[in-house]
């Protein structure tokens, strides 16, 4: 990674996702005994949250859970993999900071530790709201960001709060039948200006992570990049014509994920398969804390 800057052409615009992971993992005690794990995805009202749950098949509407601090949660209904909980009293970010846990990926089979509160964040994370980290950004340090700027690389920001749409696996036999879950994003006015200028001038736009790819491609319109807030359920598959992104920096993704389909659409399926075969031969690390690749 320390040599990444020399691989980036001066004049390139690199766009990062500045979302910050909240302590979205909570545990509710059931009246009959035992606990249920929830990952909170998004607030849907003052006292209502969308979540995913461990062992969701056992949950029925009306189920009651006791959370720390005298908070009661009631499961209202389910939509697909989403569970909608109403809390009494309403919980907020302060409550989550005191009682929640870092939502580490499920393949990290240990409880979260205090060190994870910063380790599972990018160094530039600031917009609180994600249920998972935009992990391509974990590779970047303040020193590397400074080296990129010294190289003559411009840096822009977007926000996409990572939720079910990003990490939900593909479960359909035909990948085209997969339905993405919409996630909120925001594009600052300054980023619109930078992206529009780069596209008009033919300068490369490099997206750090698939969340940035999806944000930029979703926000592009007839008059360039649209600033402001929106939601995206864009599902990028082979055959998609990229409008903004010309380069991607991304991790090695889980098999059967929409993220792997996205990078295959960008680089070509055979090229990605050969890259993954080489990564396995060379012992590269996969997933959230693993290695990354620059696709140009």
Buried (B, 14 or more C-beta within 10 A) or exposed (E): EEEBBEEBEEBBBBBBBBBBBBBBBBBBBBEEEEBBBBBBBBBBEEBBBBBBBBEBEEBEEEBEBBBBEEBBBBBBEBEEBBBBBBBEEBBEEEBBEEBBBBBBBEEBEEEBEEEBBEBBBBBBBEBBBBBBBBBBBBBBEEEBBEBBEEBEBBBBBBBBBBBBBBBBEBEEEEBEEBEBBBBBBBBBEEBBBBBBEBBEEEBBBBBBBBBBBBBBBBBBEEEBBBBEEBEBEBBBEEEBEBBBBBBBBBBBBBEEBBBBBBBBBBBEEEEBEEBBEEBEEEEBEBBBBBBBBEBB
